Structures are given as C-alpha cells and as structure tokens.
Amino acid sequence: MRHDLTLIAAIPHASACQCGRCMAEHRRQIREGKRDALLGLAVGAVISIVLIAIHFWPAIEATLGVRP
C-alpha cells in the first residue's frame, strides 16, 4: 500500500498500515482542521463587527437620534 508523505507524517503507523485505519484518521484530521478554520473565521468576523461598531458608535448614535 502506498502512502503520500503528509499521511506518513501525520500518522506514525502509516508506513506499515494495510488496514485503512490511517486513511480514516487522515480524513478525520482534515475534517477537524476545516471545522477549526471555519470557527476561527466566524470568531474573527464577530470581533471585527464589534470593533467597527465601537469605532462608528458616535455616528450611529447621531444618525439614530439617540443623543440630544
């Protein structure tokens, strides 16, 4: 069974594997990595929106007529 280098680096027993467990583990790691990346993007977007709102809050208040 032939393995690519990223698989061998990610899973220690990959060079001797004949059972497919290493491929399943590799797919699981990719899936978790994608989930972590999306979570990071979501958190970054929320933080950006909050910072933009704080920066423009005086203009928002003036537009909405909150301040006299």
C-alpha positions, 0 to 999 in steps of 0.5 A: 500500500502506498502512502503520500508523505503528509499521511506518513507524517501525520500518522506514525503507523502509516508506513506499515498500515494495510488496514485503512485505519490511517486513511480514516484518521487522515480524513478525520484530521482534515475534517477537524482542521476545516471545522477549526478554520471555519470557527476561527473565521466566524470568531474573527468576523464577530470581533471585527463587527464589534470593533467597527461598531465601537469605532462608528458608535458616535455616528450611529448614535447621531444618525439614530437620534439617540443623543440630544 
